[in-house]
Amino acid sequence: MLFNILAPAVLKNHYTAGFSKALTPQSDLHVAAMAASSNSVREPNPLADQSIRIEMQQFALEVGYSYRF
């Protein structure tokens, strides 16, 4: 649990969607999105008399352009 403070990867479910669209015969537009639902973890702290709770939620949007030559 103490390592999760530095790298809080506690997500369980994520949802993704994306598409590509040809703009010309040589170029494409790409769009993708990701959402990870909120999740938390609670564990006792082995170094002190306390409880540690970590929560994480993520959203991402990606836009790309490709050109073939």
CHARMM-style PDB file with segment names, atoms N, HN, CA, C and O in Angstrom:
ATOM      1  N   MET     1       0.819  -1.191   0.000  1.00  0.00      PROA
ATOM      2  CA  MET     1       0.000   0.000   0.000  1.00  0.00      PROA
ATOM      3  C   MET     1       0.866   1.260   0.000  1.00  0.00      PROA
ATOM      4  O   MET     1       0.500   2.246  -0.638  1.00  0.00      PROA
ATOM      5  N   LEU     2       1.981   1.252   0.685  1.00  0.00      PROA
ATOM      6  HN  LEU     2       2.278   0.450   1.203  1.00  0.00      PROA
ATOM      7  CA  LEU     2       2.830   2.448   0.709  1.00  0.00      PROA
ATOM      8  C   LEU     2       3.359   2.783  -0.680  1.00  0.00      PROA
ATOM      9  O   LEU     2       3.513   3.960  -1.007  1.00  0.00      PROA
ATOM     10  N   PHE     3       3.644   1.768  -1.510  1.00  0.00      PROA
ATOM     11  HN  PHE     3       3.519   0.812  -1.244  1.00  0.00      PROA
ATOM     12  CA  PHE     3       4.098   2.045  -2.873  1.00  0.00      PROA
ATOM     13  C   PHE     3       2.992   2.691  -3.696  1.00  0.00      PROA
ATOM     14  O   PHE     3       3.278   3.489  -4.589  1.00  0.00      PROA
ATOM     15  N   ASN     4       1.735   2.362  -3.412  1.00  0.00      PROA
ATOM     16  HN  ASN     4       1.503   1.714  -2.686  1.00  0.00      PROA
ATOM     17  CA  ASN     4       0.623   2.956  -4.157  1.00  0.00      PROA
ATOM     18  C   ASN     4       0.507   4.459  -3.938  1.00  0.00      PROA
ATOM     19  O   ASN     4      -0.139   5.133  -4.740  1.00  0.00      PROA
ATOM     20  N   ILE     5       1.092   5.000  -2.911  1.00  0.00      PROA
ATOM     21  HN  ILE     5       1.617   4.453  -2.259  1.00  0.00      PROA
ATOM     22  CA  ILE     5       1.095   6.451  -2.731  1.00  0.00      PROA
ATOM     23  C   ILE     5       1.882   7.099  -3.865  1.00  0.00      PROA
ATOM     24  O   ILE     5       1.507   8.168  -4.346  1.00  0.00      PROA
ATOM     25  N   LEU     6       2.972   6.463  -4.296  1.00  0.00      PROA
ATOM     26  HN  LEU     6       3.277   5.594  -3.904  1.00  0.00      PROA
ATOM     27  CA  LEU     6       3.785   6.994  -5.394  1.00  0.00      PROA
ATOM     28  C   LEU     6       3.187   6.655  -6.760  1.00  0.00      PROA
ATOM     29  O   LEU     6       3.283   7.452  -7.693  1.00  0.00      PROA
ATOM     30  N   ALA     7       2.583   5.499  -6.879  1.00  0.00      PROA
ATOM     31  HN  ALA     7       2.506   4.851  -6.121  1.00  0.00      PROA
ATOM     32  CA  ALA     7       2.001   5.041  -8.142  1.00  0.00      PROA
ATOM     33  C   ALA     7       0.603   4.501  -7.854  1.00  0.00      PROA
ATOM     34  O   ALA     7       0.428   3.289  -7.723  1.00  0.00      PROA
ATOM     35  N   PRO     8      -0.398   5.382  -7.753  1.00  0.00      PROA
ATOM     36  CA  PRO     8      -1.738   4.950  -7.313  1.00  0.00      PROA
ATOM     37  C   PRO     8      -2.566   4.293  -8.414  1.00  0.00      PROA
ATOM     38  O   PRO     8      -3.590   4.833  -8.834  1.00  0.00      PROA
ATOM     39  N   ALA     9      -2.126   3.143  -8.872  1.00  0.00      PROA
ATOM     40  HN  ALA     9      -1.295   2.705  -8.531  1.00  0.00      PROA
ATOM     41  CA  ALA     9      -2.858   2.434  -9.923  1.00  0.00      PROA
ATOM     42  C   ALA     9      -3.893   1.521  -9.280  1.00  0.00      PROA
ATOM     43  O   ALA     9      -3.657   0.323  -9.128  1.00  0.00      PROA
ATOM     44  N   VAL    10      -5.021   2.073  -8.909  1.00  0.00      PROA
ATOM     45  HN  VAL    10      -5.213   3.047  -9.032  1.00  0.00      PROA
ATOM     46  CA  VAL    10      -6.064   1.302  -8.230  1.00  0.00      PROA
ATOM     47  C   VAL    10      -7.326   1.170  -9.081  1.00  0.00      PROA
ATOM     48  O   VAL    10      -8.375   0.770  -8.574  1.00  0.00      PROA
ATOM     49  N   LEU    11      -7.233   1.499 -10.359  1.00  0.00      PROA
ATOM     50  HN  LEU    11      -6.381   1.823 -10.770  1.00  0.00      PROA
ATOM     51  CA  LEU    11      -8.403   1.429 -11.230  1.00  0.00      PROA
ATOM     52  C   LEU    11      -8.747  -0.017 -11.569  1.00  0.00      PROA
ATOM     53  O   LEU    11      -7.857  -0.854 -11.716  1.00  0.00      PROA
ATOM     54  N   LYS    12     -10.026  -0.304 -11.691  1.00  0.00      PROA
ATOM     55  HN  LYS    12     -10.749   0.377 -11.571  1.00  0.00      PROA
ATOM     56  CA  LYS    12     -10.469  -1.655 -12.050  1.00  0.00      PROA
ATOM     57  C   LYS    12     -11.118  -1.691 -13.427  1.00  0.00      PROA
ATOM     58  O   LYS    12     -10.895  -2.636 -14.184  1.00  0.00      PROA
ATOM     59  N   ASN    13     -11.914  -0.687 -13.767  1.00  0.00      PROA
ATOM     60  HN  ASN    13     -12.095   0.081 -13.152  1.00  0.00      PROA
ATOM     61  CA  ASN    13     -12.644  -0.677 -15.035  1.00  0.00      PROA
ATOM     62  C   ASN    13     -12.323   0.590 -15.811  1.00  0.00      PROA
ATOM     63  O   ASN    13     -12.224   1.679 -15.245  1.00  0.00      PROA
ATOM     64  N   HSD    14     -12.164   0.425 -17.118  1.00  0.00      PROA
ATOM     65  HN  HSD    14     -12.245  -0.459 -17.578  1.00  0.00      PROA
ATOM     66  CA  HSD    14     -12.038   1.601 -17.980  1.00  0.00      PROA
ATOM     67  C   HSD    14     -12.787   1.333 -19.284  1.00  0.00      PROA
ATOM     68  O   HSD    14     -12.993   0.186 -19.682  1.00  0.00      PROA
ATOM     69  N   TYR    15     -13.185   2.418 -19.933  1.00  0.00      PROA
ATOM     70  HN  TYR    15     -13.017   3.350 -19.611  1.00  0.00      PROA
ATOM     71  CA  TYR    15     -13.990   2.356 -21.140  1.00  0.00      PROA
ATOM     72  C   TYR    15     -13.304   3.189 -22.204  1.00  0.00      PROA
ATOM     73  O   TYR    15     -12.889   4.316 -21.935  1.00  0.00      PROA
ATOM     74  N   THR    16     -13.179   2.651 -23.409  1.00  0.00      PROA
ATOM     75  HN  THR    16     -13.516   1.736 -23.627  1.00  0.00      PROA
ATOM     76  CA  THR    16     -12.507   3.360 -24.487  1.00  0.00      PROA
ATOM     77  C   THR    16     -13.376   3.363 -25.737  1.00  0.00      PROA
ATOM     78  O   THR    16     -14.196   2.469 -25.951  1.00  0.00      PROA
ATOM     79  N   ALA    17     -13.178   4.380 -26.545  1.00  0.00      PROA
ATOM     80  HN  ALA    17     -12.513   5.106 -26.370  1.00  0.00      PROA
ATOM     81  CA  ALA    17     -13.853   4.480 -27.840  1.00  0.00      PROA
ATOM     82  C   ALA    17     -12.983   5.338 -28.748  1.00  0.00      PROA
ATOM     83  O   ALA    17     -12.244   6.203 -28.278  1.00  0.00      PROA
ATOM     84  N   GLY    18     -13.073   5.097 -30.032  1.00  0.00      PROA
ATOM     85  HN  GLY    18     -13.673   4.394 -30.414  1.00  0.00      PROA
ATOM     86  CA  GLY    18     -12.295   5.888 -30.971  1.00  0.00      PROA
ATOM     87  C   GLY    18     -12.776   5.685 -32.393  1.00  0.00      PROA
ATOM     88  O   GLY    18     -13.547   4.772 -32.689  1.00  0.00      PROA
ATOM     89  N   PHE    19     -12.302   6.553 -33.260  1.00  0.00      PROA
ATOM     90  HN  PHE    19     -11.676   7.295 -33.020  1.00  0.00      PROA
ATOM     91  CA  PHE    19     -12.623   6.421 -34.670  1.00  0.00      PROA
ATOM     92  C   PHE    19     -11.543   7.111 -35.496  1.00  0.00      PROA
ATOM     93  O   PHE    19     -10.782   7.939 -34.995  1.00  0.00      PROA
ATOM     94  N   SER    20     -11.499   6.748 -36.772  1.00  0.00      PROA
ATOM     95  HN  SER    20     -12.117   6.076 -37.179  1.00  0.00      PROA
ATOM     96  CA  SER    20     -10.613   7.392 -37.744  1.00  0.00      PROA
ATOM     97  C   SER    20     -11.463   7.825 -38.924  1.00  0.00      PROA
ATOM     98  O   SER    20     -12.417   7.145 -39.301  1.00  0.00      PROA
ATOM     99  N   LYS    21     -11.107   8.958 -39.499  1.00  0.00      PROA
ATOM    100  HN  LYS    21     -10.332   9.511 -39.192  1.00  0.00      PROA
ATOM    101  CA  LYS    21     -11.856   9.511 -40.631  1.00  0.00      PROA
ATOM    102  C   LYS    21     -10.852   9.931 -41.702  1.00  0.00      PROA
ATOM    103  O   LYS    21      -9.926  10.694 -41.427  1.00  0.00      PROA
ATOM    104  N   ALA    22     -11.035   9.437 -42.901  1.00  0.00      PROA
ATOM    105  HN  ALA    22     -11.787   8.817 -43.124  1.00  0.00      PROA
ATOM    106  CA  ALA    22     -10.178   9.834 -44.017  1.00  0.00      PROA
ATOM    107  C   ALA    22     -10.557  11.246 -44.449  1.00  0.00      PROA
ATOM    108  O   ALA    22     -11.708  11.510 -44.796  1.00  0.00      PROA
ATOM    109  N   LEU    23      -9.588  12.142 -44.424  1.00  0.00      PROA
ATOM    110  HN  LEU    23      -8.653  11.928 -44.142  1.00  0.00      PROA
ATOM    111  CA  LEU    23      -9.823  13.524 -44.864  1.00  0.00      PROA
ATOM    112  C   LEU    23      -9.534  13.670 -46.348  1.00  0.00      PROA
ATOM    113  O   LEU    23     -10.289  14.315 -47.075  1.00  0.00      PROA
ATOM    114  N   THR    24      -8.455  13.078 -46.790  1.00  0.00      PROA
ATOM    115  HN  THR    24      -7.841  12.553 -46.200  1.00  0.00      PROA
ATOM    116  CA  THR    24      -8.068  13.029 -48.199  1.00  0.00      PROA
ATOM    117  C   THR    24      -7.530  11.620 -48.451  1.00  0.00      PROA
ATOM    118  O   THR    24      -7.399  10.844 -47.504  1.00  0.00      PROA
ATOM    119  N   PRO    25      -7.215  11.268 -49.700  1.00  0.00      PROA
ATOM    120  CA  PRO    25      -6.631   9.933 -49.922  1.00  0.00      PROA
ATOM    121  C   PRO    25      -5.294   9.724 -49.186  1.00  0.00      PROA
ATOM    122  O   PRO    25      -4.885   8.582 -48.977  1.00  0.00      PROA
ATOM    123  N   GLN    26      -4.618  10.799 -48.795  1.00  0.00      PROA
ATOM    124  HN  GLN    26      -4.950  11.727 -48.965  1.00  0.00      PROA
ATOM    125  CA  GLN    26      -3.332  10.668 -48.108  1.00  0.00      PROA
ATOM    126  C   GLN    26      -3.384  10.981 -46.609  1.00  0.00      PROA
ATOM    127  O   GLN    26      -2.399  10.735 -45.912  1.00  0.00      PROA
ATOM    128  N   SER    27      -4.483  11.508 -46.093  1.00  0.00      PROA
ATOM    129  HN  SER    27      -5.283  11.707 -46.659  1.00  0.00      PROA
ATOM    130  CA  SER    27      -4.474  11.927 -44.690  1.00  0.00      PROA
ATOM    131  C   SER    27      -5.707  11.429 -43.938  1.00  0.00      PROA
ATOM    132  O   SER    27      -6.790  11.278 -44.503  1.00  0.00      PROA
ATOM    133  N   ASP    28      -5.502  11.183 -42.652  1.00  0.00      PROA
ATOM    134  HN  ASP    28      -4.622  11.306 -42.194  1.00  0.00      PROA
ATOM    135  CA  ASP    28      -6.571  10.697 -41.777  1.00  0.00      PROA
ATOM    136  C   ASP    28      -6.571  11.489 -40.473  1.00  0.00      PROA
ATOM    137  O   ASP    28      -5.536  11.980 -40.022  1.00  0.00      PROA
ATOM    138  N   LEU    29      -7.746  11.600 -39.887  1.00  0.00      PROA
ATOM    139  HN  LEU    29      -8.587  11.201 -40.253  1.00  0.00      PROA
ATOM    140  CA  LEU    29      -7.916  12.189 -38.565  1.00  0.00      PROA
ATOM    141  C   LEU    29      -8.321  11.062 -37.618  1.00  0.00      PROA
ATOM    142  O   LEU    29      -9.191  10.257 -37.948  1.00  0.00      PROA
ATOM    143  N   HSD    30      -7.688  11.003 -36.434  1.00  0.00      PROA
ATOM    144  HN  HSD    30      -6.981  11.657 -36.166  1.00  0.00      PROA
ATOM    145  CA  HSD    30      -7.959   9.952 -35.451  1.00  0.00      PROA
ATOM    146  C   HSD    30      -8.372  10.604 -34.136  1.00  0.00      PROA
ATOM    147  O   HSD    30      -7.746  11.568 -33.696  1.00  0.00      PROA
ATOM    148  N   VAL    31      -9.426  10.079 -33.509  1.00  0.00      PROA
ATOM    149  HN  VAL    31      -9.934   9.296 -33.867  1.00  0.00      PROA
ATOM    150  CA  VAL    31      -9.896  10.585 -32.224  1.00  0.00      PROA
ATOM    151  C   VAL    31     -10.166   9.376 -31.319  1.00  0.00      PROA
ATOM    152  O   VAL    31     -10.786   8.399 -31.739  1.00  0.00      PROA
ATOM    153  N   ALA    32      -9.690   9.458 -30.074  1.00  0.00      PROA
ATOM    154  HN  ALA    32      -9.186  10.252 -29.733  1.00  0.00      PROA
ATOM    155  CA  ALA    32      -9.921   8.389 -29.109  1.00  0.00      PROA
ATOM    156  C   ALA    32     -10.177   9.002 -27.735  1.00  0.00      PROA
ATOM    157  O   ALA    32      -9.637  10.059 -27.409  1.00  0.00      PROA
ATOM    158  N   ALA    33     -10.996   8.338 -26.940  1.00  0.00      PROA
ATOM    159  HN  ALA    33     -11.434   7.479 -27.205  1.00  0.00      PROA
ATOM    160  CA  ALA    33     -11.294   8.806 -25.590  1.00  0.00      PROA
ATOM    161  C   ALA    33     -11.281   7.613 -24.643  1.00  0.00      PROA
ATOM    162  O   ALA    33     -11.602   6.487 -25.023  1.00  0.00      PROA
ATOM    163  N   MET    34     -10.901   7.894 -23.398  1.00  0.00      PROA
ATOM    164  HN  MET    34     -10.640   8.809 -23.090  1.00  0.00      PROA
ATOM    165  CA  MET    34     -10.859   6.862 -22.368  1.00  0.00      PROA
ATOM    166  C   MET    34     -11.379   7.461 -21.070  1.00  0.00      PROA
ATOM    167  O   MET    34     -11.062   8.600 -20.727  1.00  0.00      PROA
ATOM    168  N   ALA    35     -12.183   6.681 -20.354  1.00  0.00      PROA
ATOM    169  HN  ALA    35     -12.441   5.756 -20.633  1.00  0.00      PROA
ATOM    170  CA  ALA    35     -12.661   7.077 -19.031  1.00  0.00      PROA
ATOM    171  C   ALA    35     -12.518   5.874 -18.108  1.00  0.00      PROA
ATOM    172  O   ALA    35     -12.943   4.768 -18.443  1.00  0.00      PROA
ATOM    173  N   ALA    36     -11.924   6.097 -16.957  1.00  0.00      PROA
ATOM    174  HN  ALA    36     -11.579   6.996 -16.685  1.00  0.00      PROA
ATOM    175  CA  ALA    36     -11.776   5.045 -15.951  1.00  0.00      PROA
ATOM    176  C   ALA    36     -12.609   5.442 -14.743  1.00  0.00      PROA
ATOM    177  O   ALA    36     -12.448   6.531 -14.192  1.00  0.00      PROA
ATOM    178  N   SER    37     -13.496   4.550 -14.340  1.00  0.00      PROA
ATOM    179  HN  SER    37     -13.627   3.665 -14.787  1.00  0.00      PROA
ATOM    180  CA  SER    37     -14.375   4.867 -13.218  1.00  0.00      PROA
ATOM    181  C   SER    37     -13.593   4.928 -11.916  1.00  0.00      PROA
ATOM    182  O   SER    37     -12.562   4.274 -11.756  1.00  0.00      PROA
ATOM    183  N   SER    38     -14.097   5.709 -11.012  1.00  0.00      PROA
ATOM    184  HN  SER    38     -14.934   6.240 -11.141  1.00  0.00      PROA
ATOM    185  CA  SER    38     -13.426   5.941  -9.732  1.00  0.00      PROA
ATOM    186  C   SER    38     -13.368   4.656  -8.911  1.00  0.00      PROA
ATOM    187  O   SER    38     -14.329   3.888  -8.860  1.00  0.00      PROA
ATOM    188  N   ASN    39     -12.223   4.441  -8.272  1.00  0.00      PROA
ATOM    189  HN  ASN    39     -11.442   5.065  -8.313  1.00  0.00      PROA
ATOM    190  CA  ASN    39     -12.046   3.298  -7.390  1.00  0.00      PROA
ATOM    191  C   ASN    39     -11.130   3.724  -6.248  1.00  0.00      PROA
ATOM    192  O   ASN    39     -10.249   4.563  -6.434  1.00  0.00      PROA
ATOM    193  N   SER    40     -11.336   3.153  -5.084  1.00  0.00      PROA
ATOM    194  HN  SER    40     -12.052   2.471  -4.933  1.00  0.00      PROA
ATOM    195  CA  SER    40     -10.482   3.489  -3.945  1.00  0.00      PROA
ATOM    196  C   SER    40     -10.057   2.216  -3.223  1.00  0.00      PROA
ATOM    197  O   SER    40     -10.713   1.177  -3.304  1.00  0.00      PROA
ATOM    198  N   VAL    41      -8.940   2.334  -2.516  1.00  0.00      PROA
ATOM    199  HN  VAL    41      -8.407   3.177  -2.450  1.00  0.00      PROA
ATOM    200  CA  VAL    41      -8.383   1.240  -1.725  1.00  0.00      PROA
ATOM    201  C   VAL    41      -8.048   1.798  -0.356  1.00  0.00      PROA
ATOM    202  O   VAL    41      -7.482   2.885  -0.247  1.00  0.00      PROA
ATOM    203  N   ARG    42      -8.395   1.061   0.687  1.00  0.00      PROA
ATOM    204  HN  ARG    42      -8.856   0.178   0.597  1.00  0.00      PROA
ATOM    205  CA  ARG    42      -8.073   1.479   2.057  1.00  0.00      PROA
ATOM    206  C   ARG    42      -7.348   0.326   2.735  1.00  0.00      PROA
ATOM    207  O   ARG    42      -7.836  -0.804   2.755  1.00  0.00      PROA
ATOM    208  N   GLU    43      -6.174   0.624   3.292  1.00  0.00      PROA
ATOM    209  HN  GLU    43      -5.777   1.542   3.276  1.00  0.00      PROA
ATOM    210  CA  GLU    43      -5.358  -0.367   3.985  1.00  0.00      PROA
ATOM    211  C   GLU    43      -4.730   0.275   5.212  1.00  0.00      PROA
ATOM    212  O   GLU    43      -4.565   1.494   5.252  1.00  0.00      PROA
ATOM    213  N   PRO    44      -4.377  -0.524   6.212  1.00  0.00      PROA
ATOM    214  CA  PRO    44      -3.672   0.042   7.369  1.00  0.00      PROA
ATOM    215  C   PRO    44      -2.233   0.402   7.006  1.00  0.00      PROA
ATOM    216  O   PRO    44      -1.608  -0.260   6.177  1.00  0.00      PROA
ATOM    217  N   ASN    45      -1.728   1.435   7.622  1.00  0.00      PROA
ATOM    218  HN  ASN    45      -2.236   1.972   8.295  1.00  0.00      PROA
ATOM    219  CA  ASN    45      -0.344   1.865   7.437  1.00  0.00      PROA
ATOM    220  C   ASN    45       0.540   1.020   8.356  1.00  0.00      PROA
ATOM    221  O   ASN    45       0.349   1.044   9.572  1.00  0.00      PROA
ATOM    222  N   PRO    46       1.509   0.271   7.801  1.00  0.00      PROA
ATOM    223  CA  PRO    46       2.349  -0.565   8.663  1.00  0.00      PROA
ATOM    224  C   PRO    46       3.351   0.239   9.490  1.00  0.00      PROA
ATOM    225  O   PRO    46       3.945  -0.295  10.426  1.00  0.00      PROA
ATOM    226  N   LEU    47       3.546   1.520   9.156  1.00  0.00      PROA
ATOM    227  HN  LEU    47       3.063   1.954   8.396  1.00  0.00      PROA
ATOM    228  CA  LEU    47       4.522   2.339   9.874  1.00  0.00      PROA
ATOM    229  C   LEU    47       3.906   3.196  10.970  1.00  0.00      PROA
ATOM    230  O   LEU    47       4.626   3.745  11.803  1.00  0.00      PROA
ATOM    231  N   ALA    48       2.592   3.315  10.979  1.00  0.00      PROA
ATOM    232  HN  ALA    48       2.007   2.869  10.302  1.00  0.00      PROA
ATOM    233  CA  ALA    48       1.924   4.158  11.977  1.00  0.00      PROA
ATOM    234  C   ALA    48       0.533   3.593  12.253  1.00  0.00      PROA
ATOM    235  O   ALA    48       0.026   2.759  11.503  1.00  0.00      PROA
ATOM    236  N   ASP    49      -0.053   4.047  13.306  1.00  0.00      PROA
ATOM    237  HN  ASP    49       0.359   4.725  13.916  1.00  0.00      PROA
ATOM    238  CA  ASP    49      -1.406   3.606  13.673  1.00  0.00      PROA
ATOM    239  C   ASP    49      -2.432   4.478  12.953  1.00  0.00      PROA
ATOM    240  O   ASP    49      -3.064   5.348  13.554  1.00  0.00      PROA
ATOM    241  N   GLN    50      -2.583   4.226  11.654  1.00  0.00      PROA
ATOM    242  HN  GLN    50      -2.070   3.520  11.166  1.00  0.00      PROA
ATOM    243  CA  GLN    50      -3.527   4.982  10.835  1.00  0.00      PROA
ATOM    244  C   GLN    50      -3.927   4.145   9.637  1.00  0.00      PROA
ATOM    245  O   GLN    50      -3.337   3.098   9.368  1.00  0.00      PROA
ATOM    246  N   SER    51      -4.922   4.612   8.933  1.00  0.00      PROA
ATOM    247  HN  SER    51      -5.401   5.462   9.152  1.00  0.00      PROA
ATOM    248  CA  SER    51      -5.401   3.950   7.728  1.00  0.00      PROA
ATOM    249  C   SER    51      -5.110   4.852   6.537  1.00  0.00      PROA
ATOM    250  O   SER    51      -5.264   6.071   6.618  1.00  0.00      PROA
ATOM    251  N   ILE    52      -4.688   4.244   5.428  1.00  0.00      PROA
ATOM    252  HN  ILE    52      -4.564   3.254   5.362  1.00  0.00      PROA
ATOM    253  CA  ILE    52      -4.394   4.996   4.197  1.00  0.00      PROA
ATOM    254  C   ILE    52      -5.485   4.684   3.188  1.00  0.00      PROA
ATOM    255  O   ILE    52      -5.827   3.522   2.969  1.00  0.00      PROA
ATOM    256  N   ARG    53      -6.030   5.730   2.575  1.00  0.00      PROA
ATOM    257  HN  ARG    53      -5.753   6.674   2.753  1.00  0.00      PROA
ATOM    258  CA  ARG    53      -7.054   5.565   1.533  1.00  0.00      PROA
ATOM    259  C   ARG    53      -6.551   6.266   0.275  1.00  0.00      PROA
ATOM    260  O   ARG    53      -6.187   7.441   0.313  1.00  0.00      PROA
ATOM    261  N   ILE    54      -6.532   5.538  -0.838  1.00  0.00      PROA
ATOM    262  HN  ILE    54      -6.828   4.583  -0.869  1.00  0.00      PROA
ATOM    263  CA  ILE    54      -6.107   6.082  -2.127  1.00  0.00      PROA
ATOM    264  C   ILE    54      -7.269   5.939  -3.085  1.00  0.00      PROA
ATOM    265  O   ILE    54      -7.896   4.883  -3.162  1.00  0.00      PROA
ATOM    266  N   GLU    55      -7.557   7.012  -3.819  1.00  0.00      PROA
ATOM    267  HN  GLU    55      -7.048   7.870  -3.756  1.00  0.00      PROA
ATOM    268  CA  GLU    55      -8.644   7.005  -4.802  1.00  0.00      PROA
ATOM    269  C   GLU    55      -8.114   7.550  -6.114  1.00  0.00      PROA
ATOM    270  O   GLU    55      -7.287   8.462  -6.127  1.00  0.00      PROA
ATOM    271  N   MET    56      -8.593   6.987  -7.227  1.00  0.00      PROA
ATOM    272  HN  MET    56      -9.265   6.246  -7.217  1.00  0.00      PROA
ATOM    273  CA  MET    56      -8.142   7.437  -8.536  1.00  0.00      PROA
ATOM    274  C   MET    56      -9.286   7.377  -9.530  1.00  0.00      PROA
ATOM    275  O   MET    56     -10.146   6.499  -9.466  1.00  0.00      PROA
ATOM    276  N   GLN    57      -9.277   8.329 -10.446  1.00  0.00      PROA
ATOM    277  HN  GLN    57      -8.579   9.042 -10.498  1.00  0.00      PROA
ATOM    278  CA  GLN    57     -10.239   8.420 -11.543  1.00  0.00      PROA
ATOM    279  C   GLN    57      -9.496   9.070 -12.696  1.00  0.00      PROA
ATOM    280  O   GLN    57      -8.719   9.999 -12.475  1.00  0.00      PROA
ATOM    281  N   GLN    58      -9.712   8.604 -13.928  1.00  0.00      PROA
ATOM    282  HN  GLN    58     -10.342   7.850 -14.108  1.00  0.00      PROA
ATOM    283  CA  GLN    58      -8.967   9.152 -15.064  1.00  0.00      PROA
ATOM    284  C   GLN    58      -9.867   9.394 -16.266  1.00  0.00      PROA
ATOM    285  O   GLN    58     -10.854   8.695 -16.494  1.00  0.00      PROA
ATOM    286  N   PHE    59      -9.483  10.414 -17.023  1.00  0.00      PROA
ATOM    287  HN  PHE    59      -8.681  10.982 -16.837  1.00  0.00      PROA
ATOM    288  CA  PHE    59     -10.097  10.720 -18.315  1.00  0.00      PROA
ATOM    289  C   PHE    59      -8.964  11.064 -19.277  1.00  0.00      PROA
ATOM    290  O   PHE    59      -7.982  11.694 -18.885  1.00  0.00      PROA
ATOM    291  N   ALA    60      -9.103  10.648 -20.541  1.00  0.00      PROA
ATOM    292  HN  ALA    60      -9.901  10.136 -20.859  1.00  0.00      PROA
ATOM    293  CA  ALA    60      -8.088  10.973 -21.543  1.00  0.00      PROA
ATOM    294  C   ALA    60      -8.777  11.195 -22.887  1.00  0.00      PROA
ATOM    295  O   ALA    60      -9.763  10.537 -23.219  1.00  0.00      PROA
ATOM    296  N   LEU    61      -8.234  12.131 -23.640  1.00  0.00      PROA
ATOM    297  HN  LEU    61      -7.433  12.666 -23.369  1.00  0.00      PROA
ATOM    298  CA  LEU    61      -8.710  12.419 -24.991  1.00  0.00      PROA
ATOM    299  C   LEU    61      -7.485  12.532 -25.883  1.00  0.00      PROA
ATOM    300  O   LEU    61      -6.525  13.224 -25.545  1.00  0.00      PROA
ATOM    301  N   GLU    62      -7.520  11.854 -27.016  1.00  0.00      PROA
ATOM    302  HN  GLU    62      -8.300  11.292 -27.290  1.00  0.00      PROA
ATOM    303  CA  GLU    62      -6.395  11.860 -27.942  1.00  0.00      PROA
ATOM    304  C   GLU    62      -6.890  12.247 -29.324  1.00  0.00      PROA
ATOM    305  O   GLU    62      -7.897  11.725 -29.802  1.00  0.00      PROA
ATOM    306  N   VAL    63      -6.180  13.160 -29.958  1.00  0.00      PROA
ATOM    307  HN  VAL    63      -5.362  13.584 -29.570  1.00  0.00      PROA
ATOM    308  CA  VAL    63      -6.482  13.560 -31.327  1.00  0.00      PROA
ATOM    309  C   VAL    63      -5.193  13.417 -32.123  1.00  0.00      PROA
ATOM    310  O   VAL    63      -4.143  13.918 -31.722  1.00  0.00      PROA
ATOM    311  N   GLY    64      -5.284  12.731 -33.252  1.00  0.00      PROA
ATOM    312  HN  GLY    64      -6.137  12.324 -33.578  1.00  0.00      PROA
ATOM    313  CA  GLY    64      -4.091  12.513 -34.075  1.00  0.00      PROA
ATOM    314  C   GLY    64      -4.378  12.778 -35.544  1.00  0.00      PROA
ATOM    315  O   GLY    64      -5.522  12.761 -35.998  1.00  0.00      PROA
ATOM    316  N   TYR    65      -3.300  13.022 -36.262  1.00  0.00      PROA
ATOM    317  HN  TYR    65      -2.371  13.036 -35.894  1.00  0.00      PROA
ATOM    318  CA  TYR    65      -3.378  13.280 -37.697  1.00  0.00      PROA
ATOM    319  C   TYR    65      -2.274  12.450 -38.353  1.00  0.00      PROA
ATOM    320  O   TYR    65      -1.134  12.449 -37.889  1.00  0.00      PROA
ATOM    321  N   SER    66      -2.608  11.761 -39.410  1.00  0.00      PROA
ATOM    322  HN  SER    66      -3.535  11.762 -39.787  1.00  0.00      PROA
ATOM    323  CA  SER    66      -1.590  10.993 -40.138  1.00  0.00      PROA
ATOM    324  C   SER    66      -1.615  11.381 -41.609  1.00  0.00      PROA
ATOM    325  O   SER    66      -2.663  11.683 -42.181  1.00  0.00      PROA
ATOM    326  N   TYR    67      -0.417  11.362 -42.203  1.00  0.00      PROA
ATOM    327  HN  TYR    67       0.434  11.116 -41.738  1.00  0.00      PROA
ATOM    328  CA  TYR    67      -0.260  11.713 -43.614  1.00  0.00      PROA
ATOM    329  C   TYR    67       0.631  10.662 -44.267  1.00  0.00      PROA
ATOM    330  O   TYR    67       1.743  10.405 -43.805  1.00  0.00      PROA
ATOM    331  N   ARG    68       0.148  10.074 -45.314  1.00  0.00      PROA
ATOM    332  HN  ARG    68      -0.755  10.283 -45.689  1.00  0.00      PROA
ATOM    333  CA  ARG    68       0.923   9.057 -46.063  1.00  0.00      PROA
ATOM    334  C   ARG    68       1.550   9.712 -47.296  1.00  0.00      PROA
ATOM    335  O   ARG    68       0.870  10.386 -48.070  1.00  0.00      PROA
ATOM    336  N   PHE    69       2.844   9.504 -47.461  1.00  0.00      PROA
ATOM    337  HN  PHE    69       3.397   8.957 -46.832  1.00  0.00      PROA
ATOM    338  CA  PHE    69       3.504  10.029 -48.676  1.00  0.00      PROA
ATOM    339  C   PHE    69       4.378   9.014 -49.314  1.00  0.00      PROA
ATOM    340  OT1 PHE    69       5.001   9.293 -50.338  1.00  0.00      PROA
TER     341      PHE     69
END
